[in-house]
Amino acid sequence: MNKMSFGKWAAPFIVIIKILLIIFLVVTLNRVMMPKYINENKDGRITREYYPAAKYSDVIFVGSSTVFSGIDPRVVWNEGKISSFVRGNASQTMWISYYMTEDAFRWHKPEMVCLDMTFIKYGDDFVEEPSTRKSIDGMRLSPSKINCVNASMGEDEKLMEYIVPLFRFHTRWKEFTWDDIRYAWYNKPVTVNGYIEDDECSPAQEDELTYTGSFGPISPKNEQYLRKTIELCKKNSVQIMLFKTPAFSSNWSDDLDGEIGKIADEYDITYINFDKYNDAMGMDYKVDTPDGGSHLNNSGAAKFSSYFAKYLREHYELGDNSNNSRYIKYWNSRQ
């Protein structure tokens, strides 16, 4: 009787074991073959590093590379006692920023979203697969991720290659290193709450910042996702402001400032172009930039982050966790 019972259940049991082994193999290979972004292209780690920090992300700064190089959450905490995370990635479009915000709301609804406008100058057809993948591959699977992929991928890309990156990265054997195994399961932190340190210095050459771009009007898709982000925050009673990270780059236009300002006024929210506050921040683009002015380095980020933190504390209703032992311990570990 026992032998017959065992035989009856043996076949289904073996099938289940085989299925579990296949799933384990696929998940393991997926983790092994994906780029690890440990020693280079560190912005590819920002998205996945958000989740362990989500419960301490009371303010999220959302935007492109100017944000992850320009806002140091340690300074924001030290100067304003505001706990924050930078959800920014290289060439992050407005639609990716929207889904980064929506995804954040799934894990911990922040008190405030600060949305950078720097990348809104590019058109609806902007597609840059390497940057898109660095943004999205680290997202946990959810409707937000699937919708983000559909909004962002190019004509030759496939949704399944984002859901199971193994299909895209299976040819990485040529560049395979020990780090691919070492960090397959261990997510070594390489950012400071989304901020990427840069102590390089390459001075700006111009004597005066003058916009020479002919950007504008804001493209339909950019405007659509800008409005969607604002409305998402409004719907969830989350404060939101729009800003442009300071830079010494002519790659902007006054027309864009005007259009963004009109949309902000329509929703009764604030838009600030921080280029206009360089003197107040003490910004010196002979020492505060790693690339001639397009981005900020560590010293520039410290100045901007300090100024921004004080502005947020003075103008918005944000909780005070300066005496919260959990927050103190968390930020002491990141100094």
N, C-alpha and C positions, 0 to 999 in steps of 0.2 A: 504493500500500500504506500509506504514511504517512498519507495523507489519510483512508483508510478506518479506520485505527487511531484517528486523532484523533476522527473522527466517532463511533466506537464508545464512546469514553470521555467525549466532550464532555457528553452529556446527564447522566450521573450526577455528573460534576464540577460542573456548574452547579447541580444539586439540592443537593449538599453545601454549596456556597458560599451558596446561599439560606438553608439551614438555619442555618448559622453566623451569617449576618447577622441572622436573626430572633432567635437566641439572644442575640447581642450587643445588639440593640436592646432586648429585654426586660430584660436585666440592667442596661443603662444607664438605661432608664426607671425600673426598680425603685429604683436608687440615687438617681436625681434626685428622684423623687417622695416618697421616705421622709423624714419629719421628721429634721432634722439635730441638734437638741438642743444647739446651740452656745452660744447666748446666753440661752436659758431652758430650763427642764425638763432641766437638765444630767444628772440621774440617768438619762436615756435613753441616755447614752453609756457608762455603767459596764460593762454586759455586754460590749460589743464591745471595750472597752479592756483587758479581762482577758487576751485571747489573746496579745498581744505581751509581756505581763508574766508569763505563766504560769510560765515556768521559774525566775522569782525569787519565786514565791508559795509559800513554805514553810509558811506559815500562812494560811488563808483565814477571814475573818470573814463569816458569812453571816446575812442578816436583812433588815429593812425600813429605812425612812428614818432611824430612830434610829441605825442602824449607820453608814450613809454620812455622817451628820452628826456622829457621836460618836467615831469611831476614825480617827485620823490615822496612817497607816502610816509617815510620816516620823518621828514621835515614837516609834513602836514600834521602829523600827530604831535610832534614836539612843539610846534608853534601854535596850533589851534586846538589840540586835543581832539582831533577829528580822525576817526579810524577809517581808512580808505583802501581801495584797490584800483589799479589801472587796468581796465579791460581794453587795451589798445594793441593793435598789430600793424605790421608794415602794410602800407597801401590799403588800409581798412576803409572800405566804402561805407556810405550811409546805410545801405541795406544790411551789411554785416553788423554795423554798429547797432541797428535796431534789434537784430536777433541776439546779439550779445546782451543787450539790455533785457529783452524778454526772457532769455535764458537765466540771467541773474535773478529775476523775480521768482523763478521756480525754486530757488535754493534759499534765498534770504532777501526779503524785500528791503532795499536800502531806504534811507531817509531822503536821499537826494541823488540825482544823476546830473553830472556835468558833462555835456556833450560837445566835443571839439568839432569845429567846422572846417578845419584846414583842408580836408580831402574832398569837400563838396564841389570844388572847382572842376573836377573831372566829369566826363560825360557818362551817359547811361550805358554805353557800350564798353566801359572799362572792365577788362578781365585780365587778371595776372595770376595764373594758377599757383605758382610757388607761394605767393603771399596768401592767397585764399586758403590754401591747404594748411599753412602755418596757423591761420586763424581758426579753421574749422575742425581739423583733425583732432584737436584736443577737447572739443566739445563732447559732453556726454550725450548719448543717444536720446533724442526726444523729438517731438514735433518741431521744436525751434530749430534743431540742427538740420532736420530734413528740409524745412522751408528755407533755411539759410542757404543750403546747398543749391536748391532749385533756383533761388534768386541770384546766385553768384557764379555758378559754373559756366564755362564756355560751351560752344556748340559741340566740340569734340569730347567733352568730359561726360562721365556717367555717374549717376547718383550712387550706384552700388559701390563704385570705387572710393567714395567718401564714407559710406557706411561700413565697408570692409576694406580699409586701405591696403591690405595685402594684395588685392587685385591690381593696385596701382604701383606698389613698391616692390613687387616680387623680383624685379630685375636688379635690386640693389646689391646683389652678391659681390659685384666688382669693387664696391666701396665698403664692404662689410668690415667692421672692427670689433674689438673686444667690448667696447662700450655698448654695442647693440645687444649683447647678452647681459652685460653687467647692469644696464639700466632698463631692461625689458619690463621688469616688474617694480623696480624702485624708481620713483619719480624724484630725482635729485633736484632740489630748488636751485634755480640759476638766476632768478629775479628777486627783487624785494617788493613783494605785493604788486608785481607787474612792472616795476621800474627796472630798467637796465642801465647799470652804471657805465659811464664813459668818461675817462679822465684825459682823453685826447684833446688837443687844441690846434685848430687851424683857423687863424683869424679871418674875419670878413675884411674885404678889401675896400668896399665902398665907404665914402665919407658920410653919406646921408641915405636913409632908407626911402626909396621912392617906388611905388607900385608901378610896374610896367606891363603887367598881364592884361589881357583883354577878355578875362573870364566873365561869363554871364550871358544870358540869364541862367538861373539855376535850372538844371535839366528836370524834366518831369519825374523821372524815377527818384532822383535825389530829393526833390521836394516832397514826393509822396512818402518816402521813408523818414524824412525829417518830421513831417507832420504826424506820422504814425508813432514815432518815438515820443513826441510831446504828448500826444493823446493817450498813449499807454501809461505814461507817468501821471497824467491828470486823472485817468480812470482809477489808478491805484493809490491816489492821494500821495504821490511821491513828488517832492520838489524837483524842479529841473531848471537849469540855466544853460545857455549856449555861450560858447567862447571860442576864440581863436588863440592858439598857443603862440606866444611871442617868438619871432624869428627875425633875422636880418636878411630877408629874401624878398625880391621884387615879384615873386611868383604869386601875386594876389591882385585884387582890384577893388576900388572903392564901390563899384557897382554891386559886387557880391556883398560887401558890408551893408549896403542899403537894402538889398533884397532880404537878407537874413534878419536885419533889424525890423523890417515890416512884418515878417512872419512872427517874430518874437513878440512884437507889439500886439498882433492879432490875438495871441494866446495869453497876453499879459504876463510875459516872462522876460528875463533879462538876457541880452546879448552883449558881450564885451569882446572887442578886439584888443588883446593885450599888447599888440605892437605899439599902441598909443600910450602905454605906461612904462616903456623901457627906462625912461629917466627916473620915474618914481621907484622902480625896482632896483635901480643901480646897475642895470644890465650893461655890460661892456663886451661888445662882440669881438674885441681883440683877444679876449681870454675865455669867453663864456660859450664858445661854440666849437664843435669838433670838425666841422665841415664847411667853414666859410659863412655860416649863418643860417642854414636851413633847419638845423636842430640845435638843441642845447646840450652842453656837456654837464658834468657834475656840478661845477660852480654855477653855471647858468640855471640849472634845475633847482639848486638850493635857493637862489634868489626868487625865482618865479614861484616855487612851492610855498615859500614863506609868505610872500605877498598874497597869494591866492588863499592860503589857509586863513589868514587874518581877515580877508575880504569875506569869505564864507561865514566865519564866526560872527562877524559884525552885521551881516545882511540877511542871514537865514536862521530859521529856528532848527537848530540841530542839537541832539542830545549831548549831554556832558558825561563822558565815561572816564574822566581824569582820575576819579577815585575808585573806579571799578577794578578790583584786584585781577580779574581775568584779563582785562584789556591791558593793564599795566604789565603783567607777566608776558602777554603776547608781544607787546611792542618792545619790551626790554630784550627779548630774544632776537629782535630784528635790527637792533642798533649796531 
